[in-house]
């Protein structure tokens, strides 16, 4: 509205009273099978089988939050493409509805003469969290402490049905989903974020010289 995808993470899973708990310190292990299918995804893009809703900017941005909770979550591998034709592997987190406390988004850009310039947005820093519906985040990295309920890991991405409409990947690729998700100390690096609705309480937007990113 993050652990590099191709690294090998340490993942701990346990079940307590029907609830799954997953440490996302190295989230990539869950998406390595999706990376193995990148060739098929790229071929699909080249053949027009995958329709991109928009082209990404070619710049990644950072997202941080004290806490994010959501209902109806699906996670699967995909690809983003920029206007130069560069293709970027991503893990898509699709969430039906989400609340975010102390949201921060930032992007760092290099300008001629001026040098580095940071654009930062913050919201949900008071008593009212940021609210989003049909949220899709195309991320390359994620860190945080997460817990799921009714977690399914290793499901065919094309059969995911817990997330919002359109929250499925390609057939035979890796997917995971759960009824709910809660992530504390969230840090993500992303190529794109889309939402059906995005309500930003206590919105603050700043532009300044130098590196002033969220993390």
N, C-alpha and C positions, 0 to 999 in steps of 0.2 A: 504497500500500500502501500557461523557460516563455516578448517579442513578442506583441502582441495579435493575435487571430485575424484581424481585418479589416485589419491593416496590410500594407504591401507590403514583404516582406523581400528580402534579398540571399541568394541560394542558389547555392552552388558545388557542382558535381558533377564527379567524375572517376572513372575506373575504372583500377584497378591490380591486375593478376593476378586479375581476376574479382571484385574487391571494390569496392563503391561507398562513397564518402565524402561526407557531406553536412554543411555547416555549418548549425546550427540557430539562429544568432544572431537570425534573423527567420524563424521556422518557419511563419509564417502563409501565405506564398505557396502552400504545399502544400495548404492547407485552404480557400483562397478559393473554389474551385469548389464545395466542400461548402456554404459559406455561401450561395452562390447558390441552393442547393436548400432553404434553410431554410423557405421557404413550403410546399413539398411535405411536409416533415417536420412542420410545424405542423398542416397539414391532416390528416396521418395520425394525429397525436395526438388531434385533435378528433373524428375519425371512429372512434377506438378501434382503428386499424390498428397502432399502435405501443404495445406494452404496457410500461409503466414498472415495473421491479422494486421501486422505492421512490421516495419523493419526497425531493429534496435539501433541505437545511436552509435555503437562502436565503443562506447565508454561504459565501464561498470560503475555502480554506485554502492554505497554502504547503507545498511539498515541496522539500527540497534533499538532495543527496548528492554525495560526492566522486566516486563511480563507480557506474554501474548497467549491468549486462550482462544480456542475455536471449536466449533461443532462441524462435523462432517469433513474429514481431511483425507486427501489422496496425494501420494507422492510418486513420481515416475520420471524416467529419463526422456529428454527431448533435445531439440536443437533450436537455436535462434540464429538468424541471419541478418547481417547489416547491409547497408546500401552498397558497400564495396564488394559484396558477395562473400565476405568472410563468414564462416559457420562456427558457432560457439556451442559446445555441449553444455547442457544445463540439467539440473534436477528441478522439476516443476512441483511446487507445493500448492495444491488447490484446496481452498478452505471455504466451506459454505457460508459461515458467519464467524467473525473474529472480533475480539476486543483487545486493544493494545494500550498498555500503560507506559508513559514516557517514551513515546516514539521519537526516533531521530533518523533522518535521512540526509545523506550528504554525497556530493560529488566534487572531485578535485580536477580542475582543468588547467592546462598549461597554455598561457597566452604569450604571444610575442611581446617583448619589452616589459610587460607587467610581471611575467613569470607565473607562479602558481596562484590560482584563485579558487576559493572554496565557496560553494553554495550549500547552505545547511537549512533544513526544515525541522522544526520540532513541534510536537503536539501531544495532547493527552497528559500534560504535566501537572494538571490540577486534580480535582476530584472526579472528573469525567474522562473516561478512556476514549481513545480513538475507536470508531466503529466501522467495520467494513463487511460487505457481503459479496459473495462470488469473487473471492480474492485469489488471484493467481500470481505467484512469485517465481520467476525464472532465475534460479540462483546457481552460482558456481562454488559457493562455500557457505558453511553454517556452523556456528558454535553455540552452545547453550546446554542447559539441563532440561530435558523434556520427559513428559510422561504422556502415555496414550491410554485410552480405554478401548477394549475389544479390538486389539491390534492384529492385523494380518500382514505378514511379511513374505514376499516372494510370490505374490499373486500376479497373474498375467495382467499387464498394464491396460490392455483393451477391455478388461472385465471389471475394472474398478467402478464401484457404485456408491461409495460413501461420500464423495466430494460433490461439488457443485456440478451443474450441467456442463458438459464439455471437459470434465476432469478425468480424462482417460488418455492413455498413451497408445502406442502401436502394439499390435498383436505379437505375442511371444517375447516381448520385452518385460523387464522387471518392474514390479509395482508394489506399493504398500499402502495401507489405509487403516483408519480407525474412526470410531464414533466421535471421540474428542481428542484434543491435543492441548497441552499446556507447556510453555517454554519460558523459563526464567533466564535472565542475563543473556538475552538473544543478541547475536551478532551475525549478520549475513552480508555477503557480497553478491550482488545481483546484476543481471542485464536488463530486466524489465519487471514491472509490477502493474497489474491491472485489477480493477475492482468494479463491480456493478454499482455500488454506492460506497463512498468514502467520506465519513464525517470526522472532521479534524477540530477538536475542541482545543482552545488555548493555542491556536496556530501562531507560530513565529517563523519568519523567513529572513535569512541574513546572507549577504555576500561580502566576503572579505578577502584580502590578499593573504597568501600563505596557506599552510596546511592546517585547516580547522575542521577536520572530518570527525565523524561520530566516534571512531576508534582507529 
